[in-house]
Amino acid sequence: MHAFSSVPCLPEAASTPIGAEVYRGLTALPKRLSPWLFYDQRGSELFEAITELPEYYLTRTERDIFAQYADEIFEAADAKKLALIELGAGTAAKTGLLLAAAVRRQGRVSYYPIDISASALEEARRRIGEEQPQVSCLPIIADYTTDRSEIPTATGVRRMVLYIGSSIGNFEPAEAVALLRRLRGQLAPGDLVLLGVDHVKDRSTLLRAYNDAAGVTAEFNRNVLTRIRRELGANFRPGLFRHRACWNDRESRIEMHLESLVTQEISIPALELTVSFRRGESIHTENSYKFTPESVAGMLERAGFAVRREWTDARRWFGVYLAEVAGSR
């Protein structure tokens, strides 16, 4: 006689991106969900609202750095012609400051915004077309974190890849290096990366940025449950989960969690799955790593880049780093 191990036959929905992520994350211990699940239409709207909150310093601080130093950034790039490629561009709201500086330096500019959201890219294309006619906006719909599609080539010009907004901080350190290393593999000597990162600072400022008084971040966090309810038929009641943000000093990161306020069972029909929660048990929904100049340089060096210049605000809360493919000079 032969003994055969039984292999579970998962429902079709478990092979979709959202189904696979929810099944994997909610059957893990501890429970977790990837932050890309935040960004349905409502989630994207809520995040745009977060960037305007008084507590959320990241977006306006980076924008101020671009307003003050954009021309200097392109001088430091030291190229007659650059094509700009932006990872996770969204609506490219801040990028206009960089595009304007590129136009001042070189006249016409080719700009390739890459994002998973077609509607965000269409808004970026429309606005840039109206405000900056010297910019050729060529959107690419793709998930740069998973798609193996090539970074666009630009004949006869060097490329500057924009990865701003401290998005790199949402990845585990090894994943961040791997993402940058994949990017490095698609670039040539002389190509550049402009990386925006959030710096380590006092704990109270960090916690306020992710625990705003108006509760917008809490709604943004709980919206992931609304999305799972809508797309997979789950019977989540978001009001039975509390938004919680905490600072993990050892890992140098803000963590966001959804904490169950009661003992409950959640049914997810599309996945043929029932998930039990104890009171106080949480779903870990996001990490936001914070950096020092030394940790940024180390991350870039491990990925095959060398820091050329750094710009920051007066409080050194946020940093923008210009890096080149190592060995370019």
Residue, then its C-alpha position, 0 to 999 in steps of 0.5 A: m500500500h502507498a500513502f498519499s498526502s492530500v493536496p488541498c484543492l483551492p477555489e478559482a478565486a485563490s489564484t487571482p492576485i487579491g485572492a492569493e494575497v488574502y488567502r496567504g495572508l489571513t492563514a499566516l501566523p501572525k496574520r498580514l496583508s500586503p499594502w498594495l491591497f490599500y489602493d483600490q479607487r477609494g483607497s487611492e482617494l484616501f491616500e491623496a487626502i492623507t498627503e494633505l493632512p497637517e500631521y503627514y509631513l512626508t509629501r509636503t517636505e519632499r515637495d519643498i525639497f524639489a521646489q528649492y533644489a530641482d535645478e540643482i538636482f539636474e545640474a548634479a545629474d550632469a547630462k545634456k539630455l535626460a529621459l525621466i522614468e517614474l516608478g509608482a507615479g500615481t498622478a505625478a503631482k509632485t513630479g511637475l517641479l522636476l519636469a519643469a526643471a528638466v525643461r529649463r535645462q534641456g527644452r523638450v523632455s520625455y517622461y515615462p510614468i509607470d503605475i498600476s492605476a490607469s486612471a491615475l496615469e490618465e490624470a497625470r497625462r492630461r495635466i502635464g499636457e495642459e501645463q507643460p507642453q514641452v514634456s512628452c508624457l508616455p504612460i506605462i500601466a504596470d506593477y513595477t514591483t512584480d512585472r518583469s517588463e523592461i524599463p523603457t530605453a531612450t535612444g541617445v539620452r541618459r535615463m533618470v529613474l524617479y523613485i520618490g515619496s519614500s515608497i521604498g520604505n514599504f518593502e522589507p530591507a532585503e526586498a528593497v535591495a532586490l527591487l533596486r538590484r533588478l532596476r540596476g540590471q536594466l540600466a546602463p553606465g551613466d544612468l541615474v536614480l533619484l530616490g526619496v526617503d523618510h528619515v528617522k526622527d522623534r517618535s512622536t512626530l512619526l506616530r502623529a503622521y500615521n495616527d491623524a486626528a481626523g481619522v483619515t489614516a484609520e479609514f484608509n487602513r480599514n478600507v482594505l477590509t471593505r475591499i475584501r468584502r466587496e471583491l471576495g464576499a467576506n463578511f468583515r465589519p470594519g467597525l469591529f477593527r481598530h487602526r493601530a500604528c506603532w513605532n518599532d525602534r529595533e527595526s526602524r519602522i512604523e507598523m500599521h495593524l488592524e486589531s480585532l475588538v472582539t472574538q469573531e469569525i470571518s467568512i470569505p466565500a470566494l476562497e471557501l475560507t473561515v478565519s478566526f480572530r481573538r479579541g486583540e489579535s491583529i492583521h499587520t497591513e503595512n511597514s514604513y521603514k525610516f532611514t539614515p543617510e548611512s542606511v540609504a547609502g548602504m542599501l544603494e551600494r548593495a544594489g549596485f549604485a553609488v550616491r552622488r549627491e543628497w538634498t534634505d530639508a532644514r530639519r533633515w526629516f526627509g532626504v532625496y538622493l541622486a545615485e548613479v550606476a556604480g562604476s559609471r565614472 
